[in-house]
Amino acid sequence: MVKMFVVVLGVNLGAALGWWLGSQIGLMTGYFSAVFGASIGLYLSRQYSRNYFD
């Protein structure tokens, strides 16, 4: 359960950071950078939860 929480938190933080950075340029740039940030957050949070919670 904690592993899933870490993953959800990582995806949300990655998407928020990507949106914040990309929306200063434009709406679609914000959207695509949020998607990219969410995927990076997903990868990093899954790696973190796999290494520290198993």
N, C-alpha and C positions, 0 to 999 in steps of 0.2 A: 504494500500500500504506500509506503514511503517512497519507493522507487518511482511509482506512477506520479506522485506529487512532485518529485524532483523533475521529472520529464515535463509535466505540464507547466511548471514554473519556468523551466528553461525555454520552452517554446514561447511562452508569453513574453518573457523578458527579451528574447531575441527578436520577436516581431515588433515589440514596442520600440526597441532601439533602432531597428531598421526603418520603421515608419518615421521616427523622429528625425533620423538623418536624411531620409529620402524626400520627405514632404517639404523640406525647405527648397527643393528644386522644383517639384511639381507633384500633382496628384498621382499620376500613373507611376512616376518614379518612386513615390512613397509606397505605393501598393507593391510594386515589384521588389523593392528593397525590404519591405516587411515580410514578404514570402521568403526571400533569400535569408533574412535574419532568423525567421522561424525554423528554416531547415538547418541552419548552422546551430541554433539553440537546441534543436532536437538531437542532432548528432552529438554535441558536446555533453548534453545532460544525460543521454543514454550511456555514453562512455563513462561519465562520472559515476552514475548509479551502478553500472556494471562493475567498476573497479572498487568502489567503496562499500557497497551494500550486499555483496555476495559472500 
